[in-house]
Amino acid sequence: MVFDLDLIKKLYAGLPAKVAAARTLTGHPLTLAEKILYAHLPQTPKQAYTRGKDYVDFAPDRVAMQDATAQMALLQFMTCGRDKVAVPSTVHCDHLIQAKVGAEEDLATAKDVNREVYDFLSSISDKYGIGFWKAGAGIIHQVVLENYAFPGGMMIGTDSHTPNAGGLGMIAIGVGGADAVDVMAGLPWELKMPKLIGVRLTGKLSGWTSAKDIILKVAGILTVKGGTGAIVEYFGEGADSLSATGKGTICNMGAEIGATCSLFAYDAKMADYLKATGRQEVADLADGIKEHLRPDAEVYADPAKYYDQVIDINLDELEPYVNGPFTPDLAWPISKFAEAVTANNWPDKLEVALIGSCTNSSYEDISRAASVAKQATTKGLKTKSEYTITPGSEQVRFTIERDGLLDTFEAIGGVVLANACGPCIGQWARHIDDPNRKNSIITSFNRNFAKRNDGLASTHAFVASPEIVTALAIAGDLKFNPLKDKLRNEKGEEVLLDEPTGFELPPKGFAVDDPGYQAPAKDGSKVVVKVASDSQRLQLLEPFAAWEGTDLKGLRLLIKAKGKCTTDHISMAGPWLKFRGHLDNISNNMLIGAVNAFNDKTDSVKNELTSEYGPVPATQRAYKAKGIGTVVVGDENYGEGSSREHAAMEPRHLGVRAILVKSFARIHETNLKKQGMLALTFANKEDYDKVQEDDTIDITGLTGFAPGKPLTVVLHHKDGSADNITVNHTYNEQQIEWFKAGGALNVIRREVAKK
């Protein structure tokens, strides 16, 4: 089935002219990212935009939402006054299924436990013309790649790994729900013109090395914030040699370097994947404008002239990588990993190995991992670690079952989990004898922050390709290097694992009985959205209050967060996912994972009303009850990780007025702006050290709030002294209007009402 064929035809018909106009305006040849960006301006380009400086209004082709973030996005959309979404949109039920026993039982439990949420999402999708993918259909990014992604397109999604669609040459950007509401309401979507990082791939992968190892190496080079504000564009002969799903893996994990998105040029591998997934017409259309779906020849000839940064990777020389623990950019080539395990005293016994997730659940990934798993049987080996497999979609699961690959995994004790996110996002009922015991796991997922997978700070999580994860599961030892180390089998013989083999696409084609898709009602006007008035999981929204028109004075410090503070620290997932549609209930997890700089504890801050220490949310509720606003102070790259806008909505709901940090992650900063919050950065990062626990805080200059004009924060210390510090912001005129109105949604509601 081909979705949105008319939309694609219309885009492709106008794309060459827009590209030509952009080339003339910029006065230089174009990268692929530039072609797609200029092609998604509402009109034919009229001016050239400066990378990293100019805010630009774009018109994305579609919106995708996963069930955890869709709840809040659609609760917001309900209030904007439209009868139907303005662009094709979908909801995917993949986040609320907990991995506990196995696929069948876990899915049945999820359908029962989450019934009211699924009923809400199904009914609201029906009402507003949104495609609905049921629980068990698969993970949003795999389903999008199989059905919706297309070369040269542009989409936004309410999940940070939306860039997965870059594997099919699409600019796909993770955003918060309020951004999705903009696009679904038919309004322009604003983005600062991204900088461009070019990654030139030469040579060809072989042996144990896979596409995953490319992004693991890039993460080591760029770090978790090196891609912030940039699109990472891969090019070269090595790029063209990768499968479309391998490209998707690389683009998916680009979120871990802070990139706006990642992108590959259209090529024969993409055409093959489109055809294999029933989209021959799309491949034919793309072939017709292929020159516009790749960088200009001059860019290939002299990339340093056209990208802001160029990285070279020779795939002939690339080793497999293992990244971690606790951060996805701590990159170790396999030849150095055992040494690192010993030097850092990480637990070398591997307790659990997990493959799949949105990052690595393609047919190619599964078939290569299965070729390694099969050797455990044929060579007399047994897995020493617990081993799980998460298919990315029902189409992949059905196909690998038909082809006998699931039998291969089950023969060595592998447990097949539901087609859902599961352990990748903390939806995992981990079996462990002592939750405080230091232990190691390895996954083919994308993130490995502390507590990310199982909620346990004691777990050391590492990230690698499915092939390496499977080999280490057989060995049960993190120090094992499958490229050179031998294992002793049941007969006492020493055996060496063979290099993995697999298929980019299933030799007998994809197959599926029921993909799990529900089309929306043709007429949604009679559909009633299901939200019970006494629900503990869903709560209709009330607009946030507008700015009072004055400087903010007498604020208190809620918490001064120390070190890494991701969206997982600000709004944890796992058991809290059940409250994603209930703002007040989920606000009870606000900042409970952040480390208080004054006592090195989590969820323990001083309440200035009582001088006692207590949980962050309860302390903030006490301030709110007294009408006292607060400030949250943070470190570098604050809000790194997931796109979850709850991390911005919860502080807003509970009365936090400003977030003041050394630097922000892109999506989180935008989410704060959308909710009418002040997102501020220290002009002098050393001023972070001046913030004291008992400070009373003023924010001045707001009556003259203007783009590029710093504000002043006054820290009134307990001893009577004060520090005046300069703070910066990146607000433009439109975003200042969001602040003044009390949030972007209030502005959207006003705009829609005018039409």
Salt bridges, closest charged atoms under 4 A:
ASP4 OD2 - ARG62 NH1 2.26
GLU34 OE2 - HIS28 NE2 3.98
GLU34 OE2 - ARG51 NH2 2.90
ASP61 OD2 - HIS40 NE2 2.67
ASP94 OD1 - HIS95 ND1 2.58
ASP112 OD1 - ARG115 NH2 3.86
ASP159 OD2 - HIS95 NE2 3.42
ASP159 OD1 - HIS141 NE2 2.94
ASP159 OD1 - HIS161 ND1 3.80
ASP179 OD1 - LYS674 NZ 3.07
ASP182 OD2 - LYS674 NZ 2.29
ASP240 OD2 - ARG294 NH2 3.01
GLU256 OE1 - HIS161 NE2 2.96
GLU256 OE2 - ARG447 NE 2.46
ASP267 OD2 - LYS247 NZ 2.97
ASP296 OD2 - ARG23 NE 2.97
ASP296 OD1 - LYS35 NZ 2.84
ASP308 OD2 - ARG51 NH1 3.16
ASP312 OD1 - ARG200 NE 2.52
ASP348 OD2 - LYS479 NZ 3.50
GLU351 OE1 - ARG430 NH2 3.62
GLU351 OE2 - ARG437 NH1 2.37
GLU394 OE2 - ARG397 NH2 2.90
GLU401 OE1 - ARG397 NH1 3.06
ASP403 OD1 - ARG402 NE 2.73
ASP403 OD1 - LYS508 NZ 3.86
ASP433 OD1 - ARG437 NH2 2.62
ASP454 OD2 - ARG430 NH1 2.58
GLU467 OE2 - ARG368 NE 2.46
ASP485 OD1 - LYS484 NZ 3.01
GLU490 OE2 - LYS382 NZ 3.67
GLU494 OE2 - ARG488 NH2 3.39
ASP498 OD2 - LYS379 NZ 3.16
GLU504 OE2 - LYS269 NZ 3.04
GLU548 OE1 - ARG657 NH2 2.83
ASP568 OD2 - ARG452 NH1 3.04
ASP568 OD1 - ARG644 NH1 3.11
ASP584 OD1 - ARG621 NH1 3.10
ASP584 OD1 - HIS653 NE2 2.79
ASP600 OD1 - LYS562 NZ 2.78
GLU608 OE1 - ARG556 NH2 3.51
ASP635 OD1 - LYS662 NZ 3.38
GLU636 OE1 - LYS225 NZ 3.36
GLU636 OE2 - LYS685 NZ 2.94
GLU640 OE1 - LYS564 NZ 3.08
ASP687 OD1 - LYS690 NZ 3.06
ASP694 OD1 - LYS606 NZ 2.99
ASP694 OD2 - LYS718 NZ 3.99
ASP695 OD1 - HIS717 ND1 2.62
ASP698 OD2 - HIS716 NE2 2.74
ASP723 OD2 - HIS717 NE2 2.71
GLU751 OE2 - LYS754 NZ 3.53
